[in-house]
Amino acid sequence: MRIEKGKRYLLFQVWDFDGEQYDLAFFFVEEDLSSSMVKTHLMRSRYYAVSITRLLELMRQAGFRNVRRLDNAFYQPILVGTRTD
């Protein structure tokens, strides 16, 4: 939650899985503190949910070499590989 210029904002996500894909709904709730009027904004996206193991394999299939996962360098794993062409 955040308050800025007389408005309070609340953000949250809803994930609906459908096999290897999922739909993401990102809600922005905006409340005007002076009038108590509330607006809700919604953004939707569809994603391919792929495991890190599968993504490393896809990188190899695409021609990357020295493919590996780096942990503890960022808040999420980093996947790296090299390509010569």
N, C-alpha and C positions, 0 to 999 in steps of 0.2 A: 504494500500500500504506500501511496505517496500523496502528499498534499502540496499543491502548487497553484499560486494565483487564485486562491479561493475555491479551488476544486480538489476533490479527493478522487484518486484513481486506484482501482483495484484490478489486478490482472491475474488471470488463471487460464490453464490449459486443460483440454479434455482430449484424451487419446482413445480412439476406437480402432482396435486391431481387426484386420481382415486377412488372415493368412500371413503372407510375407509383406503385406502392405498395411499402412495405417493412415487413418484420417486424423488430422490435428485441427482442433478448433481452438483459437486463441481469443479469449474474451477480454475486452477492455471496458470496465464499468466506470463511468464518469459521473460523479455527483457534484452538483453546484451547491456549495455549503450555504450560500445566502438564500437560495430558494428551495432547496431540497429536491430540485429536479434531477432526474437520473436518466442518463443515456447509456445504452450498451452498444458497443461496436464489436464486430465479429470478423475475424479473418480465418479462412479455411485453406488447408493445404493437404495434399496426399503424398505420402512418402513410401519408399521401398525400405522395409526393415531388414537389413542385412547384418549378419553377425560379423565380428571382426575376422574370424577364421575364414568366412566366405569372401570377405572383401580382400583379404590377403591373397586368396586363390585367384580371384578375378584380376588382381594386379599382375600376378604371374602369367595368367592367360593372355593378358594384354601386352606381354613382352617385358615387363619389369624384372630386374634381377636384384639380388641382395635384398629381397623384400623382408621387412621385419617390423615388429611392433616395439615402440619405445614407451616405457611407463615412467612415471614420476618426473616428467619434463614439463608437463602441462596438466591441467585438471582433468583432461581426457587423454586416452592413449593417442599417440601419434604414429601413423603408419608411413613408412618411407621405403623407397625403392629407387633403382637407377635404370635408365634406358639409354642405349647408345645411338639409336637412330632418330 
